[in-house]
Amino acid sequence: MSQVTVTEHLLIHQKKSPAASGVFTQLLYDLILSAKLISRSVSKAGLLDVLGETGEINVQGEQVQKLDEYANSVLIHRMERSGALCLMASEENADIIPVPERFTRGDYVLIFDPLDGSSNIDVNINVGTIFSIHKRITSAAAPAIEDVLQPGYRQVAAGYVLYGPSTMLVYTTGMGVHGFTLDPSVGEFLLSHPDMRIPESGKYYSVNEGNAAMWDQPTREAINYFKGSENRRGQPYSSRYVGSLVGDFHRTLLYGGIFAYPKVYQKPGEGKGKLRLLCEAAPLAFVVEQAGGKATDGERRILELVPQRLHERVPLFIGSPRDVDDAMRFMK
């Protein structure tokens, strides 16, 4: 493993990034510190009173896990004090979160899912934090919802932290994708996966097949293509799905293949996506494209979608470029 820390890496590449500045680097530093705090609690989840549900329901209509609440509070507390942000949005909060006037406000906007896959915590399966950073686009004194509702191609940085057997940070500022592993002995993220590239195609497909009865015909045909022997490989792809988006995506990024969360049709003609555009689909699409992959909602490139609502949901097909292209032949 390299001895280069993530902070050193940021400083080395600061001049190369069009959005880079000392303030931007400080923003990422505070985000990394938040991840270390969350990682500490996740690693001790079985020993601390942070397992299970709080008894509350979030804006998504889901049970709030105790670690969800903790991770969300850590990120809000740390990031509103960074001096780089004017506004935040969280998967756990119904509305945007302006930085209080008592703190220094910057020109950046942070959107995050504090603990993706948190329902898996009780059974010790990987979870993660997903983040997306934009520059503010409004000029009024107070930031506005328009600063959040930007298409993904305008992101200046995005990435995720994976809390597993080791804690990994993977991020991009639009100049490639780099991965760092947390060394607990020194408390630093060290460069472990420089210039990450997704394989042109893989041998895994990842999808919740429990929803198969609620897919439309093109989706079923696309998934059956990967399960059959007449695909690009000439033999069936292996199924891999753990139900934690960050975990499933990270495996896809490293080994190739495709992750899909298609539309679910609970009523004829009323298909709905599940993943959140702003805090899940768009940041991972930015990462995968920077690594040479593709991401689509089944019709359009994810990074070109213009969000209309804070918690808008979309279908997602993401992964190796050839595998995503193969899936889209059926979807179109």
Buried (B, 14 or more C-beta within 10 A) or exposed (E): EEEBBBBBBBBEBBEEBEBBBEBBBBBBBBBBBBBBBBBBBBBEBEEBEBEEBBEEEBBBEBBBBBBBBBBBEBBBEBBBBBBBBBBBBBBBBEEBBBBEEEEBBBBBBBBBBBBBBBBBBBEEBBBBBBBBBBBBBEEEEEBBBEBBBBBBBEBBBBBBBBBBEEBBBBBBBBEBBBBBBBBEEEEBBBBBBEEBBBBEBBBBBBBBEEBBEBBBEBBBBBBEBBBEEEBBEEEBBEEBBBBBBBBBBBBBBBBBBBBBBBBBBEEEEEBEBBBBBBBBBBBBBBBBBBBBBBBBBBEEBBBEBEBEEBBBBBBBBBBBBBBBBBBBEBBE
